[in-house]
Amino acid sequence: MSARHNRRQRKKLRLGEFQELGFAVSATLRRALDDARREALIDAFLMECVEAHVMLFGGGVSDDLDGYIVADGVRVSATDEQREIVHAWLDGRDEFTDVTVAPLSDAWHGHDWNLAGPNAAMLRIVQVAESGRSEQPASRAPLDLG
């Protein structure tokens, strides 16, 4: 690693000692929900689980919940404790079955979402912060992952 990148480059690219970790999460809805119930469910997930434990969630709920979670902060990583909290919250809800919380992975370079591909779904990135909730759709422009 050090032969390819110096410390400044590793920091800018979030590599090595500057790596930031997150985790994928998915769960299947037991039964279809109308729009109001689905919205209430995602709001509860964001407020009670994600925001309450200083995390950010990118993804959404349609026939299932699918997304990626990172820690909310500058140059911080999600933890195994946060993974366990998310798993416990989803597993404790009657609406979900087949809950999967993936191991920690590199949030910048290690997850397998293909946001730049032709069949990429538009993800709704929801950022929950202390000041309130703001929603920003992910860009449709291809990402330079190289």
PEWOJO-V643349 format. One record per residue. SS is DSSP state (2 for helix, 1 for strand, 0 for the rest). PSI is psi in whole degrees, -180 to 180 (999 if undefined). D_CENTER is the distance of its C-alpha to the mean C-alpha in whole Angstrom. Layout:
ss->SS psi->PSI d_center->D_CENTER
ss->SS psi->PSI d_center->D_CENTER
This chain:
ss->0 psi->-46 d_center->27
ss->0 psi->-23 d_center->29
ss->0 psi->-31 d_center->31
ss->0 psi->-36 d_center->29
ss->0 psi->139 d_center->27
ss->0 psi->177 d_center->29
ss->2 psi->-45 d_center->27
ss->2 psi->-42 d_center->27
ss->2 psi->-41 d_center->25
ss->2 psi->-39 d_center->23
ss->2 psi->-47 d_center->22
ss->2 psi->-39 d_center->21
ss->2 psi->-3 d_center->19
ss->0 psi->54 d_center->17
ss->0 psi->164 d_center->19
ss->2 psi->-127 d_center->21
ss->2 psi->-9 d_center->21
ss->2 psi->9 d_center->19
ss->0 psi->141 d_center->16
ss->0 psi->133 d_center->13
ss->1 psi->149 d_center->10
ss->1 psi->-171 d_center->7
ss->1 psi->147 d_center->6
ss->1 psi->150 d_center->6
ss->1 psi->141 d_center->7
ss->1 psi->152 d_center->10
ss->1 psi->146 d_center->13
ss->1 psi->138 d_center->16
ss->1 psi->135 d_center->18
ss->0 psi->-39 d_center->22
ss->0 psi->158 d_center->23
ss->0 psi->143 d_center->23
ss->0 psi->145 d_center->22
ss->0 psi->169 d_center->24
ss->2 psi->-41 d_center->22
ss->2 psi->-43 d_center->23
ss->2 psi->-38 d_center->21
ss->2 psi->-44 d_center->18
ss->2 psi->-42 d_center->18
ss->2 psi->-38 d_center->19
ss->2 psi->-47 d_center->16
ss->2 psi->-36 d_center->13
ss->2 psi->-43 d_center->15
ss->2 psi->-44 d_center->16
ss->2 psi->-47 d_center->12
ss->2 psi->-45 d_center->11
ss->2 psi->-47 d_center->14
ss->2 psi->-33 d_center->15
ss->2 psi->-56 d_center->12
ss->2 psi->-61 d_center->10
ss->2 psi->-40 d_center->12
ss->2 psi->-20 d_center->15
ss->2 psi->27 d_center->13
ss->0 psi->56 d_center->12
ss->1 psi->167 d_center->8
ss->1 psi->146 d_center->6
ss->1 psi->130 d_center->4
ss->1 psi->121 d_center->4
ss->1 psi->-150 d_center->7
ss->1 psi->-174 d_center->10
ss->1 psi->123 d_center->13
ss->0 psi->-100 d_center->16
ss->0 psi->-15 d_center->17
ss->1 psi->173 d_center->14
ss->1 psi->132 d_center->11
ss->1 psi->129 d_center->9
ss->1 psi->-171 d_center->5
ss->1 psi->138 d_center->2
ss->1 psi->136 d_center->2
ss->1 psi->164 d_center->5
ss->1 psi->146 d_center->9
ss->0 psi->111 d_center->11
ss->0 psi->171 d_center->14
ss->0 psi->123 d_center->15
ss->0 psi->48 d_center->15
ss->0 psi->158 d_center->14
ss->0 psi->152 d_center->12
ss->0 psi->159 d_center->10
ss->0 psi->166 d_center->13
ss->2 psi->-33 d_center->14
ss->2 psi->-42 d_center->15
ss->2 psi->-38 d_center->12
ss->2 psi->-45 d_center->11
ss->2 psi->-38 d_center->14
ss->2 psi->-46 d_center->14
ss->2 psi->-45 d_center->11
ss->2 psi->-46 d_center->13
ss->2 psi->-41 d_center->16
ss->2 psi->-49 d_center->15
ss->2 psi->-42 d_center->14
ss->2 psi->-28 d_center->17
ss->0 psi->-6 d_center->19
ss->0 psi->133 d_center->19
ss->0 psi->-22 d_center->22
ss->0 psi->-21 d_center->20
ss->1 psi->149 d_center->18
ss->1 psi->169 d_center->19
ss->1 psi->51 d_center->18
ss->1 psi->129 d_center->15
ss->1 psi->124 d_center->13
ss->1 psi->112 d_center->11
ss->0 psi->161 d_center->11
ss->0 psi->162 d_center->12
ss->0 psi->139 d_center->11
ss->1 psi->164 d_center->11
ss->1 psi->118 d_center->12
ss->0 psi->-21 d_center->9
ss->0 psi->-32 d_center->11
ss->0 psi->-6 d_center->14
ss->0 psi->-10 d_center->13
ss->0 psi->164 d_center->10
ss->0 psi->22 d_center->12
ss->0 psi->136 d_center->11
ss->0 psi->74 d_center->14
ss->0 psi->-21 d_center->13
ss->0 psi->-7 d_center->17
ss->0 psi->163 d_center->19
ss->0 psi->-27 d_center->21
ss->0 psi->17 d_center->20
ss->0 psi->133 d_center->16
ss->0 psi->146 d_center->15
ss->0 psi->119 d_center->14
ss->0 psi->141 d_center->11
ss->1 psi->113 d_center->11
ss->1 psi->119 d_center->9
ss->1 psi->120 d_center->9
ss->1 psi->124 d_center->10
ss->1 psi->121 d_center->12
ss->1 psi->169 d_center->14
ss->0 psi->-33 d_center->18
ss->0 psi->-9 d_center->20
ss->1 psi->-166 d_center->18
ss->1 psi->130 d_center->15
ss->1 psi->143 d_center->15
ss->1 psi->133 d_center->14
ss->1 psi->122 d_center->14
ss->1 psi->145 d_center->14
ss->0 psi->149 d_center->13
ss->0 psi->146 d_center->16
ss->0 psi->-10 d_center->18
ss->0 psi->142 d_center->20
ss->0 psi->145 d_center->19
ss->0 psi->142 d_center->17
ss->0 psi->100 d_center->19
ss->0 psi->4 d_center->18
ss->0 psi->999 d_center->21
